[in-house]
Amino acid sequence: MVLNYIWIAFFLTAFIVAVVRLIFLGDTEVFPAIINSTFDSSKTAFEISLGLTGVLSLWMGIMRIGEQGGVIGVFSRLLSPLFTKLFPEIPKGHPVTGSIFMNLAANMLGLDNAATPLGLKAMEGLQELNPKKDTASNPMIMFLVLNTSGLTLIPISIMVYRAQLGAAQPTDVFVPILLATFFSTLAGIIAVSLYQRINLLNRTILLFLGGTSLVIAGIIYFFSMLSRQQIDIYSTTTANVFLFVIIIGFIVAGMRKKINVYDAFVEGAKEGFTTAVRIIPYLVAILVAIGVFRASGCMDYLIEGIANLVSLCGINSDFVGALPTALMKPLSGSGARGLMVDAMNTYGADSFVGRLSCIFQGSTDTTFYILAVYFGSVGVVRTRHAVPCGLLADLAGIIAAILICYLFFN
């Protein structure tokens, strides 16, 4: 519903601005530019979707091997001590715990198709424990904020889009995204814990979050000591080594489970092909709307206005061109994806704005969409502190993304 209004607003705003430019400024080029943008954007959307097919099939195949090889189960066991402390109201050993672990582990691995049904199953289990069926329980809110904070270890789709749009090293945003999404998740956990009075000084929570924070701080300190060229080398090498280790690890996990690794890969790859074809109409719709908005001059007015305000505050405004992606992400994943693609097309995949838009896309998730779908699935209408905590996580991810992008790419 939200995306419907946003999509309509792109067209109506573009039309109003174009009429003003034609009548009052005598700009006779604005309407031809708008119509041309619809053809160009449609063509671009189809070409991108077509180009996604191979790489998306590859990674969906690899992920299917990991899924059948029990990698999600391993993640669940590793996270078990922490999540029993973050969900103190869930009885120990309750089956819903497994669904929560499986959903979050699937999200971390980028298995969106597996994560959503697991998440809905988890919400059904949490609703069974919920004494007030129309009101969100504490475990529900913690679970959803962890989802909306968007913790992802392998941002497959973003790297695929970067490869398709001509990035020299599509994986160079891997480490920045990992850092930014950590901060959004950490902020979400802290916000919900303060609301729910969960003891963050508990030894298990302190060891896990404190230890992870020290590792992240060490990574940031290490990269801050390097030159721009060294950052490029180390970041890209780390990302590529990690990704290939993931591939080998998934294959080995499949061998240990004695599954047919090749058949599992082919099964997942088929799903990747279907996914690439399925997104064509959505990508066409959003890229055409954004193209019209940009061709009318609205996007330039918006970015220049924000840039001027930022400059008045004495802050470097290089990041402003990527800001539309960040502002759209809590509302719509496909809308934010379209703005990310538009930023890379406009400024270049390897530009500061192009890279930052990718980090924005990977640092958080679609807060309002997730809350609407998950709460709606179990009939919860009173969301309590879910929205403010989710938005605080989003804000933390945006700020972290900007600072980290300056560290790595400015």
Buried (B, 14 or more C-beta within 10 A) or exposed (E): EBBEEBBEEBBEBBBEBBEBBBEEEEBEEBBEBBEEBBEBBBEBBBEBBEBBBBBBBBBBBBBBBBBBBBBBBBBBEEBEEBBBBBBBBBEEEBEBBBBBBBBBBBBBBBBBBBBBEBBBBBBEBBBEBBEEEEEBBBBBBBBBBBBBBBBBBBBBBBBBBBBBBEBEBBBBBBBBBBBBBBBBBBBBBBBBBEBBEBEBEBEEBEEBBEEBEEEBEEBBEEBEEBEEEEBBEBBBEBBBEBBEEBBEBBBEBBEEBEBEBEEBBEBBBBBBBBBBEEBBEBBBBBBBBBBBBBBBBBBEEBBEEBBEEBEEEEEEBBBBBBBBBBBBBBBBBBBBBBBBBBBBBBBBBBBBBBBBBBBBBBBBBBBBBBBBBBBEBBEBEEBBBBBBBBBBBBBBBBBBBBBBBBBBBE
